[in-house]
Amino acid sequence: MDLQRVPVRRALISVSDKTGIVELANALAARQIEIISTGGTAQLLRDAHISVRDVSEVTGFAEMMDGRVKTLHPKIHGGILGQRDVHAAIAKQHKIDWIDLVIVNLYPFAETIRKKEVTFADAIGNIDVGGPTMIRAAAKNMNWVGVVVDPMDYHDISTELAMHNGLSFTVRQQLASKAFAHTAQYDQLIHDYLASQNKPPKEQSPALFPSSLHLSLKKLTDLRYGENPHQAACAYQLPGDIAGILSAKQYQGKPLSYNNIVDADAAVSCVKEFAQPACVVVKHANPCGVAVAKDSYAAFERAFQADAQSAFGGIVALNQCCDKKIAEAITSVFIEVLIAPAYTADALALLANKPNLRVLELHVTPAASKQSLLKFIEGGVLAQDADAAVIQEQDLKVVTVLQPTKEDVAAILFAWPVLKQVKSNAIVIAKDNVTVGIGAGQVSRVDAVDIALKKAGVNAKDAILASDAFFPFRDSIDCLAGTGIRVVVQPGGSVRDQEVIDACNEHGIAMVLTGLRCFKH
């Protein structure tokens, strides 16, 4: 076993992502390192006037079966896997030359399956076989071989070779670790795709989740700290993510903090519940103001003013383009993060006057009904489907003497998607497509009611009150007497439902049951 620096005399390059590969190959060629390559990579290097030896020349076999078989040959894998101090005689007998550096990245499987019109055949065609085989072989033989899978490492490899004429064991070991993580992530993507194609309908089988779950995430960035300054933190990203907050484009401001990311994710989850122009203001992972309106400016004004005190230092998410008018309004208040699917040039120019404001661009897609949610607990992970349930007018069951008006029904249909995004116990008071009071995360439902009423104040008049679960006692309803609340909407299901309904009748309040709970913990 050799734990010292190994000189590099021969490199094999076969890359799908060709970013930076010409520059790296030039650096190798300048050090008289022989380059072996395949197909499109070889042609790219030749076009750059870099001397290349084709894999087919090394193996004595042309690429075949539409390129499926080209590097799977003893002349290649013997050159990568052979132990220099053990297998030298065998290599000489079979005329196998050692390969000291393997630079490979894989067919773009993640990019392929993200395409809307992708076919199953397209996906299967982009499963790389030769690439992962070479990567794993080189990583296994780290005592003698370096393996590079990430273009971000090219500069460091060039520098290492220039300074030391080889790669140290420490570097080779680090590269091998990264390589195995790379192939594990790639295999997980393929597994997840095939499993999603073969998932039985819910009514046919209770086996909605796989028998085993393998998470492969890539470290995106270190964070300054976690929820509190004494907690270290970083952010990991799922492969292929294009819709999450970690994939957002940041125009300005300091890097996102741990709490910024959590709150921004909550804001995006809420605003994508709405198709019409909407704005959500979040503080400590809970909405404090939500509105829909004829345009985004009106939605922002109403959402922010719904609870301006709580909105101070909060997160604002829009589901439509941020224009100059909205930017002017936002620069007049203090918020930490602004998220929108697009910005006009004059809006960005205005926002630049507040350099500490983090401005993010993220395409806000509708809520994904097939999404699974994971929660880490001590010793395990809980998985569940995302709450994609939608309440419609025909789902509402009136159980009181007083009937809700059309305006009340509209307020209910607006409030319920907001309620889904508020931590339990949750109460939302709303009217005219804006929240006027939110009581979040209370251990007692009546306390959540009290907080929502306090937030609403006089705006509770002619509003509806929505509860994420049933009322265990009539005390919450008694709190509504004289407040002006016209309708209460709740799932129902308590043994005291009739007692609660009677309280509504006594106070002249309509009650509507949805039959659907929307806890969020």
Secondary structure, DSSP 8 states (H G I E B T S, - for coil): ---S-EE--EEEEE-SS-TTHHHHHHHHHHTT-EEEE-HHHHHHHHHTT---EEHHHHHS---BTTTTBSS-SHHHHHHHH--TTTSHHHHHHTT-----EEEE----HHHHHHSTT--HHHHHHT--SHHHHHHHHHHHTTTT-EEE--GGGHHHHHHHHHHHSEE-HHHHHHHHHHHHHHHHHHHHHHHHHHHHHT---TTT-S--S-SS-----EEEEEES-SSSTTS-EEEEE-TT--SSGGG-EEEESS---HHHHHHHHHHHHHHTT-SSSEEEEEETTEEEEEEE-SSHHHHHHHHHHHTHHHHTTEEEEESS-B-HHHHHHHTTS-EEEEEES-B-HHHHHHHTTSTTSEEEE-------TT-EEEEEETTEEEEEE-------GGG-EE-SSS---HHHHHHHHHHHHHHTTS-SS-EEEEETTEEEEEE-S-SSHHHHHHHHHHHHGGGGTT-EEEESS--SSTHHHHTTTTS---EEEE----TTHHHHHHHHHHTT-EEEE-S------
